[in-house]
Structures are given as C-alpha cells and as structure tokens.
C-alpha cells in the first residue's frame, strides 16, 4: 500500500490539488489551535490551516507526500511539521491536540477502529474532531475514494468508533467534489464534527 501512495504522489503536480477540502474550509477552529491532520498526503489541508494561524502537524506514511507538503508550505510562507509514520503503528499522544482533522483518510476496518479510538484520548478537553470520508455507496459512483467496500465507511460504524464523544454531528450526503485528478464528480460522503 505504501508503494502505491509513493508512486501516486511522485507524479507531477498535486494528486488532489493544492486547495483545501471545502468541508474543512466551512469550519472555524479556535485560534490558535494545535491541529493534527491524519493521513494528510500532499498537505493541502495542513497548509490551509497553517495560513489561518494554527500550529499544524501532518502525518502520513508517504515520505514523497510529506516532501510535497513541505514544498507547498514553503510556497505559501507557512510552517507545517511533518511526521512520516504508519498510523497502524503510531500512538497518538494523549491530551495533546486542540483539533484533529481526517479528510478522506480511509483504513481497513481493524486499523480504522484502532486509529479512531485514539482520537478521543488524544484531544484536549473541548478539542474538535472533523472528518469527511466516502461512504459505502460511493463504490458505485467511481468519482473518487477506495475501490474496496471494506475501506469505505458507514455512519453506524463511525458512531460506534466515536461513542466516547457525547455530541456527534454526522451527515451522509451526495455532493460535488472537485479535488485534483482523483476526487471529481458527484460523491457520496459522510461528514462528522464533534467536540470532546
């Protein structure tokens, strides 16, 4: 899997564009916040958050992607810390983040549960978690996301993963996405926002 992503990110340009995800752009985090971007890829969301005055860390298992993150941050005159690690083997620090962002970070079920269960403990009190992901019906659309059903999400799975949170706003919807070469067209997504 790591080879797949390194190959994709080694291609010219930015696979998912340089513009931050629009669902992320619709949310305002308290400033200044210490924010972690999970499976961040080439850095478009991390750079956007850094431009808004946040202290941002991007984690991904592709060093190729993180090099592009650093380049994009430099182009935009901001700083983004990067961590090259596989989230399956990486322990999120407890009570450390003001916010955690997960934009189209898809994992197999056992890894998804492991990563998601760490998020509550890793957030500071009143910390925010924001997620957008493709839902299972997206498999029929072919407009982005994993092509394996077990890598796509269902609202019930996410509610179970984040049951430690008391107030979860979660919505399944179809919407237009235009993010680089690989996320294009009407897409079936799940959007989730919650506070610790």
C-alpha positions in Angstrom: 0.0 0.0 0.0 2.8 2.4 0.8 4.3 1.8 -2.6 1.0 2.7 -4.3 0.9 6.0 -2.5 4.5 6.9 -3.1 4.0 6.2 -6.8 0.9 8.3 -6.9 2.5 11.2 -5.1 5.7 11.0 -7.2 3.7 12.1 -10.3 3.9 15.7 -11.4 1.5 18.1 -9.8 -0.6 17.5 -6.8 -2.9 14.4 -7.0 -5.7 16.1 -5.0 -4.9 19.7 -5.9 -3.5 22.5 -3.7 -6.8 23.8 -2.5 -8.1 22.6 0.9 -11.2 20.4 1.2 -14.3 22.7 1.2 -15.9 20.9 4.1 -12.8 21.7 6.1 -13.0 25.3 4.9 -16.5 25.6 6.2 -15.4 25.0 9.8 -13.7 27.6 12.0 -11.3 26.3 14.7 -10.5 28.4 17.7 -7.2 30.3 17.2 -4.5 29.5 17.7 -5.1 25.7 17.8 -2.6 22.9 17.7 -4.0 20.7 14.9 -3.1 17.2 13.7 -4.0 16.2 10.1 -4.3 12.4 9.7 -3.1 10.7 6.5 -2.6 14.2 5.1 -1.0 13.3 1.8 0.5 16.3 0.0 -0.5 18.9 2.5 -3.3 21.0 1.0 -5.4 20.9 4.2 -2.5 21.4 6.6 -1.2 24.4 4.7 -4.7 25.9 4.6 -4.9 25.6 8.4 -1.4 27.0 8.9 -2.3 30.0 6.8 -5.1 30.7 9.3 -2.6 30.9 12.2 -2.7 27.4 13.5 0.2 25.2 14.6 -0.2 22.2 12.3 1.3 18.7 12.1 0.7 16.5 9.1 1.2 12.7 9.5 1.4 10.4 6.5 3.3 7.2 5.7 4.4 8.5 2.4 7.7 10.5 2.6 7.1 11.6 -1.0 3.8 13.1 0.0 5.3 14.8 3.0 8.1 16.3 0.9 5.3 17.9 -1.2 3.7 19.1 2.0 6.9 20.9 3.0 7.2 22.4 -0.5 3.6 23.6 -0.5 4.0 25.1 2.9 7.2 26.9 1.7 5.4 28.2 -1.4 2.7 29.7 0.9 5.1 31.1 3.5 3.9 28.9 6.4 5.3 26.1 8.5 3.9 22.6 8.8 5.5 20.0 10.9 5.5 16.6 9.3 5.7 13.1 10.7 6.3 10.1 8.5 4.6 7.2 10.2 2.1 4.4 9.6 -1.0 5.2 11.7 -1.4 1.4 12.4 1.8 1.5 14.4 1.8 5.1 15.7 0.4 6.1 19.1 -1.3 9.5 19.2 -0.1 11.4 22.3 -2.8 11.8 25.0 -4.4 15.1 25.7 -2.2 16.9 23.1 -4.3 18.3 20.3 -6.8 21.1 20.1 -8.2 19.6 16.9 -7.7 16.6 14.7 -8.7 16.5 11.0 -9.3 13.4 8.9 -10.1 14.2 5.2 -10.6 11.1 3.1 -8.3 9.1 5.3 -9.5 5.5 4.7 -8.3 2.5 6.5 -9.2 -1.2 6.6 -11.7 -1.9 9.5 -9.2 -3.1 12.1 -6.9 -0.1 11.5 -9.8 2.3 11.3 -11.1 1.3 14.7 -7.6 1.5 16.2 -6.9 4.9 14.8 -10.4 6.3 15.6 -10.4 5.0 19.2 -7.2 7.0 19.9 -8.7 10.3 18.8 -10.8 11.0 21.9 -7.9 10.5 24.3 -5.5 12.5 22.1 -7.7 15.6 22.1 -7.6 18.2 24.9 -10.8 19.0 26.7 -13.2 20.8 24.2 -11.0 19.6 21.4 -12.6 19.3 18.0 -12.6 16.4 15.5 -13.6 16.9 11.9 -13.9 14.1 9.4 -15.0 13.7 5.8 -14.9 10.3 4.2 -16.5 8.3 1.4 -19.4 6.1 2.4 -20.0 2.6 1.1 -22.4 3.7 -1.7 -19.5 5.7 -3.3 -18.2 2.4 -4.7 -20.9 2.6 -7.4 -20.0 6.2 -8.4 -16.4 5.8 -9.3 -15.7 9.5 -8.7 -13.0 9.0 -6.0 -12.0 7.0 -3.0 -11.1 3.4 -2.4 -12.3 0.7 -4.7 -12.8 -1.8 -1.9 -16.0 -1.8 0.1 -14.3 -2.5 3.4 -12.3 0.7 3.0 -15.4 2.8 2.7 -17.4 3.9 5.8 -20.9 3.8 7.2 -22.5 6.2 9.6 -23.2 3.4 12.1 -19.5 2.4 12.1 -18.4 5.9 12.7 -20.9 6.4 15.5 -19.6 3.2 17.2 -16.0 4.3 16.7 -16.6 7.7 18.3 -19.1 6.7 21.0 -16.8 8.3 23.6 -17.9 11.7 22.3 -21.2 12.9 23.7 -22.3 15.2 20.8 -21.6 14.0 17.3 -22.9 15.8 14.3 -22.9 13.4 11.4 -24.4 13.6 8.0 -24.5 11.3 4.9 -24.9 13.2 1.7 -24.2 13.3 -2.0 -22.2 16.3 -3.2 -20.0 17.7 -5.9 -16.3 17.3 -5.2 -13.5 18.8 -7.4 -10.2 18.0 -5.8 -7.4 17.3 -8.3 -7.4 14.4 -10.7 -8.7 11.7 -8.3 -11.7 13.3 -6.5 -14.0 14.6 -9.2 -17.8 14.4 -9.5 -20.9 13.7 -7.5 -19.7 11.8 -4.5 -21.4 10.0 -1.5 -19.7 11.2 1.7 -20.1 11.2 5.4 -19.3 14.5 7.3 -18.7 14.4 11.0 -17.9 17.1 13.6 -17.7 16.6 17.3 -16.1 18.1 20.4 -14.6 16.3 23.3 
